[in-house]
Amino acid sequence: MTNLKCNAKNCMHNESPYCCISHICVGGINAKTESETCCDNFQERRENAVNSCRSHEKNPSVDIECKACNCVYNEDYRCQAKEVCISGPSACVCDETRCSTFKAR
């Protein structure tokens, strides 16, 4: 499990700075920079939507599937970084998020 901090405040899974789901997937199969990655699990928090954190606990550690094959922390599609930061404080769609921990091979 990897320690995850997330500042995507518009995501229905976010309870700053934690995620309320136990598994996330970082997208960006051809990524060469962090701006080409994203959190595939991002879902915009709508005005009347229920935050998923109401039914799940905040998770400081999560299992991270990683599709960013060019990242030094990717080992067999699993993130091996000790800590990961997902950024996107004003994101409305997953493409507006990014894995700030991404480091090109």
Backbone hydrogen bonds in HBPLUS format (Angstrom, degrees):
<---DONOR---> <-ACCEPTOR-->    atom                        ^
c    i                          cat <-CA-CA->   ^        H-A-AA   ^      H-
h    n   atom  resd res      DA  || num        DHA   H-A  angle D-A-AA Bond
n    s   type  num  typ     dist DA aas  dist angle  dist       angle   num
A0002-THR N   A0062-VAL O   2.91 MM  60  5.45 175.3  1.92 150.2 148.5     1
A0062-VAL N   A0002-THR O   2.85 MM  60  5.45 156.0  1.91 153.5 151.8     2
A0003-ASN N   A0082-LYS O   3.09 MM  79  6.15 158.8  2.13 146.0 143.0     3
A0084-VAL N   A0003-ASN O   2.74 MM  81  6.16 156.2  1.79 162.8 171.2     4
A0004-LEU N   A0060-PRO O   2.84 MM  56  5.70 155.8  1.90 145.3 153.1     5
A0005-LYS N   A0084-VAL O   2.85 MM  79  6.26 159.8  1.89 162.5 169.4     6
A0086-ILE N   A0005-LYS O   2.85 MM  81  6.33 158.1  1.90 156.6 163.3     7
A0006-CYS N   A0017-PRO O   2.76 MM  11  5.05 159.3  1.80 130.9 138.0     8
A0007-ASN N   A0086-ILE O   3.02 MM  79  6.44 161.1  2.06 165.4 169.3     9
A0009-LYS N   A0007-ASN O   2.89 MM   2  5.43 127.0  2.17 108.6  92.5    10
A0011-CYS N   A0008-ALA O   3.02 MM   3  5.69 162.1  2.05 124.8 127.2    11
A0045-ARG N   A0010-ASN O   2.53 MM  35  5.33 153.0  1.60 167.0 163.7    12
A0014-ASN N   A0011-CYS O   3.09 MM   3  5.35 166.1  2.11 113.2 117.5    13
A0012-MET N   A0043-GLN O   2.76 MM  31  5.79 159.7  1.81 166.2 173.3    14
A0052-SER N   A0012-MET O   2.91 MM  40  5.88 144.7  2.04 141.2 152.5    15
A0020-CYS N   A0013-HIS O   2.83 MM   7  5.20 143.4  1.96 145.4 157.2    16
A0015-GLU N   A0018-TYR O   2.85 MM   3  5.16 170.6  1.86 151.2 152.0    17
A0018-TYR N   A0015-GLU O   2.83 MM   3  5.16 159.0  1.87 122.5 119.3    18
A0059-ASN N   A0019-CYS O   2.84 MM  40  5.64 156.7  1.89 154.1 160.5    19
A0063-ASP N   A0022-SER O   3.03 MM  41  6.28 171.8  2.04 151.7 149.3    20
A0024-ILE N   A0063-ASP O   3.01 MM  39  6.52 154.9  2.08 160.9 169.0    21
A0065-GLU N   A0024-ILE O   2.90 MM  41  6.22 161.6  1.93 166.0 162.7    22
A0040-ASP N   A0025-CYS O   2.84 MM  15  5.50 152.5  1.92 163.4 171.7    23
A0026-VAL N   A0065-GLU O   2.84 MM  39  6.26 162.2  1.87 158.3 160.5    24
A0067-LYS N   A0026-VAL O   2.83 MM  41  5.94 172.1  1.83 167.2 170.0    25
A0027-GLY N   A0038-CYS O   2.79 MM  11  5.11 150.0  1.87 142.3 150.4    26
A0038-CYS N   A0027-GLY O   3.13 MM  11  5.11 139.7  2.30 128.1 128.1    27
A0031-ALA N   A0028-GLY O   2.87 MM   3  4.86 166.5  1.89 114.7 118.1    28
A0036-GLU N   A0033-THR O   3.06 MM   3  5.60 161.0  2.10 114.8 120.9    29
A0037-THR N   A0034-GLU O   3.06 MM   3  5.38 161.3  2.10 116.6 117.7    30
A0042-PHE N   A0039-CYS O   3.21 MM   3  5.69 170.1  2.22 115.8 118.7    31
A0049-ALA N   A0046-ARG O   3.14 MM   3  5.02 151.5  2.23 100.6 109.3    32
A0054-ARG N   A0051-ASN O   3.04 MM   3  5.85 168.5  2.05 123.3 127.0    33
A0055-SER N   A0052-SER O   3.14 MM   3  5.65 147.6  2.25 109.3 117.3    34
A0056-HIS N   A0052-SER O   3.12 MM   4  6.28 126.9  2.41 139.3 154.1    35
A0079-CYS N   A0064-ILE O   3.03 MM  15  5.59 166.2  2.05 159.1 160.1    36
A0066-CYS N   A0077-TYR O   2.97 MM  11  4.83 166.0  1.99 111.1 115.6    37
A0069-CYS N   A0067-LYS O   2.91 MM   2  5.62 122.9  2.24 112.1  95.5    38
A0071-CYS N   A0068-ALA O   3.07 MM   3  5.75 158.8  2.12 127.3 127.9    39
A0105-ARG N   A0070-ASN O   2.81 MM  35  5.65 140.8  1.97 161.5 163.5    40
A0074-ASN N   A0071-CYS O   3.13 MM   3  5.42 161.9  2.16 110.6 116.3    41
A0072-VAL N   A0103-LYS O   2.83 MM  31  5.84 159.7  1.87 168.3 175.0    42
A0080-GLN N   A0073-TYR O   2.79 MM   7  5.02 148.7  1.89 137.3 148.0    43
A0075-GLU N   A0078-ARG O   2.89 MM   3  5.27 168.6  1.91 150.5 154.2    44
A0078-ARG N   A0075-GLU O   3.15 MM   3  5.27 140.6  2.32 101.8 112.8    45
A0100-SER N   A0085-CYS O   2.81 MM  15  5.43 144.0  1.94 160.9 171.2    46
A0087-SER N   A0098-ARG O   2.81 MM  11  5.27 161.8  1.84 157.3 161.8    47
A0098-ARG N   A0087-SER O   2.87 MM  11  5.27 140.8  2.02 144.5 149.8    48
A0091-ALA N   A0088-GLY O   3.03 MM   3  4.95 171.5  2.04 113.1 114.6    49
A0096-GLU N   A0093-VAL O   2.98 MM   3  5.65 163.0  2.01 121.5 127.0    50
A0097-THR N   A0094-CYS O   2.97 MM   3  5.42 160.0  2.01 120.3 121.8    51
A0102-PHE N   A0099-CYS O   3.22 MM   3  5.67 162.3  2.25 111.4 116.6    52
